[in-house]
Amino acid sequence: MALDVRIFETISPSRFISFTIPNPNSPSHLLRVAVLDSPIQSSDSSPRVAAMLVPKHRETDWIFSTESGHLQLLLNLPEISRLILIGDDPEDLSNSSAADEDERLQQRVKPLVAALSPKTLVKEEVPFLIYEDDVVTRVELERTIGPYVGEMLIEDVEIEIDEVTREFRRRLRFKRTPNLIQSDIKMVRTRGEEFEPQLTELVHPYLPPMVASLSLIGCDLKRRPKALCIGVGGGGLVSFLKLKLGFEVTGVEIDPEVVRIARCYFGLEERFASVHVGDGVEFLKRLDDDGSKFDVLMVDVDSSDPVHGVSAPPVEFVGRDVLLAARAVLVPCGVLVINVIPLSKTFYEELKDVFRQVFAELYEIDVGNGENFVLIATVSVRDGLNGFTMENLSPVVLKYVDAIQRI
């Protein structure tokens, strides 16, 4: 049955429609067209529309082949009400058109893009956006399914640092949040041709600020410091705390398959951390009952509901009862450190208010990537003298110590 383009005359929040058409550059092959309307209603009477050609050889990437991937692309373009993606049909990847044909394809699909635009759109040409990242090559290592996080992907990528420098990384991604890199570690070449994880460096942009937050631990430790990490992922943070700073680390991860992946691909060893499989909130409350104490509690858990885009932590994790349980497992000079990707400015302000009700002081680091913030809550008031010192840390971590602001 032919598609009636009249259904596209108005914006219908969260509507997603996908179909195929013959490729005008190669009629024996198909193009996949996806049209997604933003879940956020615009007050503008003339909604803005943008189109994007899917990068060659990325057609099966979750970013471009799933509704959740399209949604997160669109939510990163808050001024756009409708996004139209056009690329080779994942079921018909025999088409290997050269990149220089993209311009010709773009010109040929402009009438289609116009037909898929709202009737109220000001009669101006719909812009074509370009998707760019720093990935030069990628190799898929494994796809697997966890009972809690669902389908996940482990891949090795070569990224471009600058015009002359390239670096190899290993990444973990979840299908439910395809645009978010869950774990990211540097891979270094051994004496042979093999690569191994570099566990004493932090490359994920929000991890150095989380480690810098340790400078707010307000006591002079004469013993090995203890850390509780909720959300293990690939294990980069727990491995760093053990190997670089000498912490005794306890980790909590809800999905056993994620733990297997961390040990198989990301260098996490049992001697680095005692990892428990289970719900982080329930684990906290059990610890409160048995009297266990930690110098720092680090929380790095994203929301399992991608409907409104990527966010962290889950709303249920920052209820007053949970924060009280978190404070109870910390020593008097301890700190709670949490990675935050706010749903909205209002959500973030409300989140900070809840923290202030439970903890003595609240500090913040703006990671500077337009996405992450690190909140640091202290059990007791700081006296200006930080007893915990972090020796042998690279400048990439130390620079965030000066960025800590009390809020």
C-alpha positions as CSV (number, residue, x, y, z in Angstrom):
1,M,0.0,0.0,0.0
2,A,1.3,3.4,-1.0
3,L,2.3,5.8,1.8
4,D,0.0,8.9,2.0
5,V,2.4,11.8,2.5
6,R,-0.5,13.9,3.8
7,I,0.1,12.3,7.3
8,F,3.3,14.3,7.5
9,E,1.5,17.7,7.1
10,T,1.4,18.2,10.9
11,I,3.8,17.4,13.7
12,S,2.7,14.5,15.8
13,P,4.9,14.4,19.0
14,S,6.9,11.1,19.2
15,R,5.6,9.7,15.9
16,F,8.1,7.5,14.2
17,I,7.5,6.2,10.6
18,S,10.0,4.2,8.6
19,F,9.8,3.0,4.9
20,T,11.9,2.2,1.9
21,I,12.1,3.7,-1.6
22,P,14.2,3.0,-4.6
23,N,17.6,4.6,-4.5
24,P,17.6,7.3,-7.2
25,N,21.4,6.8,-7.6
26,S,21.0,3.1,-8.0
27,P,17.3,2.1,-8.7
28,S,18.1,-1.6,-8.1
29,H,18.8,-0.9,-4.4
30,L,16.7,0.6,-1.7
31,L,17.0,3.6,0.6
32,R,15.5,3.5,4.1
33,V,13.8,6.7,5.2
34,A,12.9,7.4,8.8
35,V,10.8,10.3,10.0
36,L,10.7,11.2,13.7
37,D,8.8,14.0,15.4
38,S,10.2,15.4,18.6
39,P,8.4,14.4,21.8
40,I,8.9,18.0,22.9
41,Q,6.2,20.3,21.5
42,S,7.5,23.5,20.1
43,S,5.8,26.8,20.8
44,D,6.9,28.0,17.3
45,S,4.0,28.0,14.9
46,S,6.5,27.1,12.1
47,P,8.4,24.0,13.2
48,R,11.9,23.4,12.0
49,V,12.9,20.4,10.0
50,A,16.3,18.9,9.3
51,A,17.4,15.9,7.2
52,M,20.5,13.8,7.5
53,L,22.2,11.2,5.2
54,V,23.3,8.2,7.2
55,P,27.1,7.9,6.9
56,K,28.3,5.1,4.6
57,H,28.8,1.7,6.3
58,R,27.0,2.9,9.5
59,E,23.6,1.8,8.3
60,T,23.3,-1.1,10.9
61,D,24.7,1.0,13.8
62,W,22.0,1.3,16.4
63,I,22.3,5.1,16.2
64,F,20.9,5.0,12.7
65,S,18.9,1.7,12.7
66,T,16.7,2.0,15.8
67,E,14.0,4.4,16.9
68,S,15.8,5.1,20.2
69,G,18.9,6.0,18.2
70,H,17.0,8.5,16.1
71,L,15.3,9.9,19.2
72,Q,18.6,10.7,20.9
73,L,19.9,12.3,17.7
74,L,16.8,14.5,17.6
75,L,16.9,15.4,21.3
76,N,20.5,16.7,20.8
77,L,18.9,19.1,18.3
78,P,16.4,20.9,20.6
79,E,15.5,23.5,17.9
80,I,14.4,20.8,15.5
81,S,10.9,19.4,15.5
82,R,11.2,16.8,12.8
83,L,14.3,14.8,11.8
84,I,14.4,12.9,8.5
85,L,17.1,10.2,8.1
86,I,17.9,8.7,4.7
87,G,20.4,5.9,4.2
88,D,20.9,2.5,2.6
89,D,18.4,-0.1,3.7
90,P,20.2,-2.4,6.3
91,E,18.5,-5.3,4.5
92,D,20.1,-4.3,1.2
93,L,23.7,-3.4,2.0
94,S,25.0,-4.6,-1.4
95,N,24.9,-0.9,-2.4
96,S,28.4,0.5,-1.8
97,S,28.1,3.9,-3.4
98,A,31.1,6.0,-3.1
99,A,31.1,8.9,-0.6
100,D,31.3,11.4,-3.5
101,E,27.8,10.3,-4.6
102,D,26.3,11.7,-1.4
103,E,26.0,15.1,-2.9
104,R,24.2,13.8,-5.9
105,L,21.8,11.7,-3.7
106,Q,21.1,14.8,-1.5
107,Q,20.1,16.8,-4.5
108,R,17.8,14.0,-5.8
109,V,16.0,13.4,-2.5
110,K,15.3,17.1,-1.8
111,P,11.7,16.8,-3.4
112,L,11.1,13.9,-1.0
113,V,12.3,15.8,2.0
114,A,10.0,18.7,1.0
115,A,7.1,16.3,0.7
116,L,7.8,14.9,4.2
117,S,7.9,18.4,5.8
118,P,4.9,20.0,7.7
119,K,2.5,22.0,5.7
120,T,3.1,25.0,8.0
121,L,6.8,25.0,7.4
122,V,8.1,28.3,6.1
123,K,9.0,27.7,2.4
124,E,12.7,27.5,2.8
125,E,15.1,24.7,1.9
126,V,15.4,22.0,4.6
127,P,19.0,21.8,5.7
128,F,21.0,18.6,5.5
129,L,23.0,17.9,8.7
130,I,26.2,16.0,8.7
131,Y,26.9,13.4,11.4
132,E,30.5,13.5,12.5
133,D,32.5,11.7,15.2
134,D,36.1,10.9,15.7
135,V,35.9,7.2,14.8
136,V,38.1,6.2,11.9
137,T,37.6,2.4,12.0
138,R,35.6,0.0,14.1
139,V,35.7,-3.7,14.7
140,E,32.8,-5.5,16.4
141,L,34.0,-8.0,19.0
142,E,30.8,-9.4,20.4
143,R,27.1,-8.8,20.7
144,T,25.4,-10.2,23.7
145,I,22.2,-9.8,25.8
146,G,22.0,-9.1,29.5
147,P,18.9,-9.9,31.5
148,Y,18.7,-6.3,32.7
149,V,20.4,-4.0,30.2
150,G,19.3,-5.9,27.1
151,E,21.4,-6.1,23.9
152,M,24.9,-4.8,24.2
153,L,27.9,-4.4,21.8
154,I,31.6,-4.6,22.5
155,E,33.7,-2.9,19.8
156,D,37.3,-1.8,19.2
157,V,37.6,1.6,17.5
158,E,40.4,3.7,16.2
159,I,39.8,7.4,16.9
160,E,41.4,10.5,15.6
161,I,42.8,12.7,18.4
162,D,44.2,15.3,16.1
163,E,45.6,15.6,12.6
164,V,48.6,13.4,13.4
165,T,47.5,11.3,16.4
166,R,45.3,8.3,16.5
167,E,44.3,6.1,19.5
168,F,42.8,2.7,19.9
169,R,39.8,2.3,22.3
170,R,37.6,-0.5,23.5
171,R,33.9,0.4,24.0
172,L,30.8,-1.0,25.5
173,R,27.4,0.2,24.2
174,F,23.8,-0.7,25.1
175,K,21.1,-0.9,22.4
176,R,18.6,0.9,24.7
177,T,20.9,4.0,24.7
178,P,22.8,3.6,21.4
179,N,24.3,7.1,21.3
180,L,25.8,6.7,24.8
181,I,29.2,5.0,25.3
182,Q,28.8,3.0,28.5
183,S,32.5,2.2,28.9
184,D,35.6,3.5,27.1
185,I,39.2,2.4,27.8
186,K,42.4,2.9,26.0
187,M,44.1,-0.1,24.3
188,V,47.9,-0.2,24.0
189,R,50.0,-2.5,21.9
190,T,52.1,-5.1,23.8
191,R,55.5,-6.3,22.7
192,G,53.8,-8.4,20.0
193,E,50.9,-7.4,17.9
194,E,48.3,-7.9,20.6
195,F,46.5,-5.1,22.4
196,E,45.7,-4.9,26.1
197,P,43.6,-2.5,28.2
198,Q,45.4,0.5,29.7
199,L,43.8,0.5,33.2
200,T,45.8,3.4,34.8
201,E,44.3,6.0,32.5
202,L,40.8,7.5,32.4
203,V,39.5,8.4,28.9
204,H,35.8,8.7,29.5
205,P,35.3,12.5,30.0
206,Y,33.4,12.4,33.3
207,L,35.7,9.9,35.1
208,P,38.6,12.3,35.8
209,P,36.2,14.7,37.6
210,M,34.7,11.9,39.6
211,V,38.2,10.9,40.7
212,A,39.1,14.6,41.4
213,S,36.1,14.6,43.8
214,L,38.2,12.4,46.2
215,S,40.1,15.5,47.2
216,L,37.0,16.4,49.3
217,I,37.4,13.4,51.6
218,G,38.0,15.3,54.8
219,C,40.1,13.0,56.9
220,D,43.8,12.0,57.1
221,L,43.7,8.3,56.3
222,K,46.2,6.1,58.1
223,R,44.7,3.0,56.5
224,R,43.8,1.8,53.0
225,P,40.8,3.9,51.8
226,K,37.6,2.1,50.9
227,A,35.3,2.8,47.9
228,L,31.9,1.5,47.0
229,C,31.1,1.9,43.3
230,I,27.5,1.3,42.2
231,G,27.4,0.7,38.5
232,V,30.6,-1.2,37.3
233,G,30.2,-1.2,33.5
234,G,33.5,-2.1,31.9
235,G,35.2,-1.7,35.3
236,G,37.5,1.2,34.3
237,L,36.8,3.3,37.4
238,V,37.1,0.4,39.9
239,S,40.3,-0.8,38.3
240,F,41.8,2.7,38.4
241,L,40.9,3.2,42.1
242,K,42.7,0.0,42.9
243,L,45.7,0.2,40.7
244,K,46.4,3.9,40.8
245,L,45.2,5.0,44.2
246,G,45.3,1.8,46.3
247,F,41.7,1.7,47.3
248,E,39.9,-1.3,48.6
249,V,37.0,-1.4,46.2
250,T,33.6,-3.0,46.3
251,G,31.5,-2.8,43.2
252,V,27.8,-3.4,42.5
253,E,26.4,-4.2,39.1
254,I,22.9,-5.3,38.4
255,D,23.5,-7.3,35.2
256,P,25.7,-10.4,35.5
257,E,26.4,-10.3,31.7
258,V,28.0,-6.9,32.1
259,V,30.3,-8.3,34.8
260,R,31.3,-11.1,32.4
261,I,32.0,-8.6,29.6
262,A,34.1,-6.4,32.0
263,R,36.3,-9.4,33.0
264,C,36.5,-10.8,29.4
265,Y,37.2,-7.6,27.4
266,F,38.0,-4.7,29.8
267,G,40.7,-6.2,32.1
268,L,38.6,-6.3,35.3
269,E,40.1,-8.8,37.7
270,E,38.8,-10.2,40.9
271,R,41.8,-8.9,42.8
272,F,40.9,-5.3,41.8
273,A,37.4,-5.3,43.3
274,S,34.9,-7.4,45.1
275,V,32.0,-7.2,42.6
276,H,28.5,-8.1,43.7
277,V,25.7,-8.7,41.2
278,G,22.4,-7.1,42.3
279,D,20.3,-4.0,42.6
280,G,22.4,-1.0,43.9
281,V,19.6,0.5,46.0
282,E,18.9,-2.8,47.8
283,F,22.6,-3.3,48.3
284,L,22.9,0.1,50.0
285,K,20.1,-0.6,52.4
286,R,21.5,-4.0,53.4
287,L,24.9,-2.3,54.1
288,D,23.1,0.2,56.3
289,D,21.9,-2.6,58.4
290,D,25.2,-4.4,58.8
291,G,27.2,-1.3,59.6
292,S,29.7,-1.3,56.7
293,K,31.5,2.0,56.1
294,F,33.2,3.6,53.1
295,D,35.3,6.7,52.5
296,V,33.6,7.3,49.2
297,L,30.5,6.1,47.4
298,M,30.6,6.6,43.6
299,V,27.4,6.2,41.6
300,D,27.6,5.8,37.8
301,V,24.2,4.5,36.7
302,D,22.1,5.7,33.7
303,S,18.4,5.5,33.4
304,S,16.9,2.4,31.8
305,D,14.1,4.5,30.2
306,P,15.4,6.1,27.0
307,V,12.0,7.7,26.1
308,H,13.2,11.2,27.1
309,G,16.8,10.7,26.0
310,V,19.9,9.8,27.9
311,S,19.8,10.7,31.6
312,A,21.6,9.7,34.8
313,P,21.0,8.7,37.5
314,P,17.6,6.9,37.5
315,V,15.0,9.0,39.3
316,E,14.4,6.2,41.8
317,F,18.1,6.3,42.9
318,V,17.9,9.9,44.3
319,G,14.9,9.5,46.5
320,R,15.4,10.8,50.0
321,D,15.3,7.3,51.5
322,V,18.1,6.2,49.2
323,L,20.3,9.2,49.9
324,L,19.8,8.6,53.6
325,A,21.0,5.0,53.1
326,A,24.0,6.3,51.1
327,R,24.9,8.8,53.9
328,A,24.7,6.0,56.5
329,V,27.3,3.8,54.7
330,L,29.9,6.7,54.6
331,V,32.4,7.6,57.3
332,P,31.9,11.0,58.9
333,C,34.5,12.5,56.6
334,G,33.2,10.6,53.6
335,V,31.7,11.8,50.3
336,L,29.1,10.7,47.8
337,V,30.1,11.2,44.2
338,I,27.5,10.9,41.4
339,N,27.6,11.2,37.6
340,V,24.6,13.3,36.5
341,I,23.1,13.7,33.0
342,P,20.1,16.0,33.8
343,L,16.8,15.3,32.1
344,S,16.2,19.1,32.3
345,K,17.3,22.2,34.2
346,T,14.3,21.9,36.5
347,F,15.1,18.2,37.2
348,Y,18.7,19.1,38.0
349,E,17.7,21.9,40.4
350,E,15.3,19.6,42.2
351,L,17.9,17.0,42.4
352,K,20.3,19.4,44.1
353,D,17.7,20.4,46.6
354,V,17.1,16.8,47.7
355,F,20.9,16.4,48.2
356,R,21.0,19.5,50.3
357,Q,18.3,18.2,52.6
358,V,20.3,15.0,53.4
359,F,24.0,16.1,53.2
360,A,26.0,18.8,54.9
361,E,27.5,20.4,51.8
362,L,27.2,20.0,48.1
363,Y,29.8,20.6,45.4
364,E,29.7,20.5,41.6
365,I,32.0,19.9,38.6
366,D,30.8,20.9,35.2
367,V,32.6,18.3,33.0
368,G,32.4,20.8,30.1
369,N,31.1,18.4,27.5
370,G,27.6,19.8,27.4
371,E,26.2,16.7,29.0
372,N,27.7,15.5,32.3
373,F,27.9,17.1,35.8
374,V,29.5,15.5,38.8
375,L,27.9,16.2,42.2
376,I,29.8,15.7,45.4
377,A,27.9,15.6,48.7
378,T,29.8,15.5,52.0
379,V,28.6,13.9,55.2
380,S,30.1,16.7,57.3
381,V,31.1,20.3,56.8
382,R,34.6,20.7,55.3
383,D,37.0,22.8,57.4
384,G,39.1,23.8,54.4
385,L,41.7,21.2,55.1
386,N,41.5,18.1,52.9
387,G,43.2,15.2,54.6
388,F,43.1,12.8,51.6
389,T,45.8,13.4,49.0
390,M,46.0,11.9,45.5
391,E,49.6,11.3,44.5
392,N,50.8,10.5,41.0
393,L,47.7,11.7,39.3
394,S,48.0,13.0,35.7
395,P,47.1,16.6,35.0
396,V,43.9,15.4,33.3
397,V,42.6,14.6,36.8
398,L,44.3,17.3,38.8
399,K,42.9,20.1,36.7
400,Y,39.4,19.2,37.9
401,V,40.4,19.6,41.6
402,D,40.4,23.4,41.0
403,A,37.1,23.2,39.1
404,I,35.2,22.0,42.2
405,Q,32.7,24.6,43.2
406,R,30.5,24.6,46.3
407,I,26.8,25.2,45.3
